[in-house]
Amino acid sequence: MSQEAAFVFAKRSWGPQKTRVLAFNFGDNCLIPYVAGDIGVKTAYDLKGKRVAVIKAAPALNYNVYTYLRFAGLTWDDVERVEFGGSRAAQEAIANGKADIAFTSTISNYPRKQEATPRGLSWPATPHNDEEGWKRFFEAGPYYIKKLCTDGVGLSKDKPLEGALYPYPVFMSYPNISDDVAYSMTKTLFESYDSMKDAAPGMKGWNIDNQKLSWVVPIHNGAVRYYKEIGKWTAADQKNTDEMLRRQDVVGAAWETTSAAHKDNDDATFYAAWKSNRAEALKAAGFAAVWTEWPDPK
């Protein structure tokens, strides 16, 4: 969102951020909506007509629910949105029967609490052999990967969930961080892995073998130096990072053009122009626009 100047980053005070990645946490959990267990939801297709907890001022959480709706060919019009001030209020609402669905990680404390309530807990699976569903899913959320999830509430290697995951957390920086600093921080993270891997749920996601270096944000040059040093960097990774750098340039140029053309217009006019111009510029450069479904920033 920050790279693309989407959602809150579409404010004039923000704009597109030329972010860089140092490392990723890809664990064995899913990032997925959790659902009250008493409404019969087994797959994402069963989300239709249900009450979704929408968190005020949390577009990342809300948009991630949207990606799961898209898997099932659904949109926001196919569910009932119920707004809450935070994740805790949403969790309590599901337990109390005022909502049915909220976004989380399978290793979060929220689904653990929900499992212990009278309503119980279920996960909306996204079957990995559903090619059309995944096509819709990745069009909305290209930052995800398919994941057979074994870590989380009710999950294990013997009882996996066909779901999805994006790296969380992501170790990020800006390009003004020197290559030497980025290299040293990346190297230190992985050389410290054994001392921290058991410190908390999900920490094993920092394992060097879990790094997927072709993602939707470019990798910092200093981190690239480290990955090359240990034989982890590939030609495909370099090609992807080069393309993501080009994408950032396209988004940045579109932002400058839009800002100049609408410097005297009100925010609503500017936002409308930016959404359109950004999508058109990306498509003209051969990129998928993504991030086209968002409300005006507040």
RAVENUR-V552782 format. One record per backbone hydrogen bond with DSSP energy under -0.5 kcal/mol. CO is the residue of the C=O (numbers start at 1). NH is the residue of the N-H. Records with the same first field share a line. If there is no record, write none. Layout:
# RAVENUR-V552782
CO: NH, NH
This chain:
# RAVENUR-V552782
1: 5, 6
2: 5, 17
6: 9
7: 10
8: 11
9: 15
11: 14, 15
17: 19
18: 175
20: 173
21: 220
23: 171
24: 26
25: 27, 168
28: 150, 151
30: 32, 106
32: 104
33: 124
34: 102
35: 122
36: 39
40: 42
42: 125
43: 46
44: 47
45: 48
47: 50
50: 52, 80
51: 100, 101
52: 54, 82
53: 55
54: 56, 84
55: 58
58: 62
59: 63
60: 64
61: 65
62: 66
63: 67
64: 68
65: 69
66: 70
67: 71
68: 72
69: 74
70: 73
75: 78
76: 79
78: 49
79: 81
80: 52
82: 54
84: 56
86: 90
87: 91
88: 92
89: 93
90: 94
91: 95
92: 96
93: 98, 99
94: 97
100: 36
101: 53
102: 34
104: 32
105: 108
106: 153
108: 112
109: 113
110: 114
111: 115
112: 116
113: 116
114: 117, 120
117: 120
120: 37
122: 35
123: 125
125: 44
127: 130
129: 131
130: 134
131: 135
132: 136
133: 137
134: 138
135: 139
136: 140
137: 141
141: 144
145: 165
147: 149, 163
149: 161
150: 152
152: 155
156: 159
159: 156
161: 149, 163
162: 126
163: 147
164: 31
165: 145
169: 25
170: 172
171: 22, 23
173: 20
174: 177
178: 182
179: 183
180: 184
181: 185
182: 186
183: 187
184: 188
185: 189
186: 190
187: 191
188: 192
190: 193
192: 195, 196
193: 196, 197
196: 199
200: 203
202: 205
203: 206
204: 207
205: 26
207: 210
208: 211
211: 213
213: 215
218: 21
220: 224
221: 225
222: 226
223: 227
224: 228
225: 229
226: 230
227: 232, 233
228: 231
234: 238
235: 239
236: 240
237: 241
238: 242
239: 243
240: 244
241: 245
242: 246
243: 247
244: 248
245: 249
246: 250
247: 251
248: 252
249: 253
250: 254
251: 255
252: 256
253: 257
254: 258
255: 259
256: 260
257: 261
258: 262
260: 263
262: 265
266: 270
267: 271
268: 272
269: 273
270: 274
271: 275
272: 276
273: 277
274: 278
275: 279
276: 280
277: 281
278: 282
279: 283
280: 284
281: 285
282: 287
283: 286
292: 294
